[in-house]
Amino acid sequence: MCLFCKIVAGEIPSTKVYEDETVLAFRDIAPQAPTHILVIPKAHIASVADVTAENSAVVAHVFEVIAKVAAAEGLTDGYRVVSNCGDHAGQTVHHLHFHILGGRQLNLEMA
């Protein structure tokens, strides 16, 4: 079972900011911005590369949750949504997740 599946199962604690039957959002333990929240589907999907017609409705719901969480966090000046796909992109947990980063002016350079 992957790290995020263990968080979903309650085996590893997290600071939840949103939860419903299909999605969980929680604060990153090593924040890269004043607001740094991870939004994940509860069902294990390894990465963006594994999004299919069968699971894409869950991913669409993830983006609805991203908008709700960003609004609830007061990110009215904007925010960044990032998902790394694969080892070469820096994906360290192979469970689809989206980082919400905000709360300050973000660097405009892309890696």
LINHUKA-V291998 format. One record per residue. RES is the residue in one letter. SS is DSSP state (H for helix, E for strand, L for the rest). Layout:
((RES;SS) (RES;SS))
//
This chain:
((M;L) (C;L) (L;H) (F;H) (C;H) (K;H) (I;H) (V;H) (A;L) (G;L) (E;L) (I;L) (P;L) (S;L) (T;L) (K;E) (V;E) (Y;E) (E;E) (D;L) (E;L) (T;L) (V;E) (L;E) (A;E) (F;E) (R;E) (D;L) (I;L) (A;L) (P;L) (Q;L) (A;L) (P;L) (T;E) (H;E) (I;E) (L;E) (V;E) (I;E) (P;E) (K;L) (A;L) (H;L) (I;L) (A;L) (S;L) (V;H) (A;H) (D;H) (V;L) (T;L) (A;L) (E;L) (N;L) (S;H) (A;H) (V;H) (V;H) (A;H) (H;H) (V;H) (F;H) (E;H) (V;H) (I;H) (A;H) (K;H) (V;H) (A;H) (A;H) (A;H) (E;L) (G;L) (L;L) (T;L) (D;L) (G;L) (Y;E) (R;E) (V;E) (V;E) (S;L) (N;L) (C;L) (G;L) (D;H) (H;H) (A;H) (G;L) (Q;L) (T;L) (V;L) (H;L) (H;L) (L;L) (H;E) (F;E) (H;E) (I;E) (L;E) (G;E) (G;L) (R;L) (Q;L) (L;L) (N;L) (L;L) (E;L) (M;L) (A;L))
//
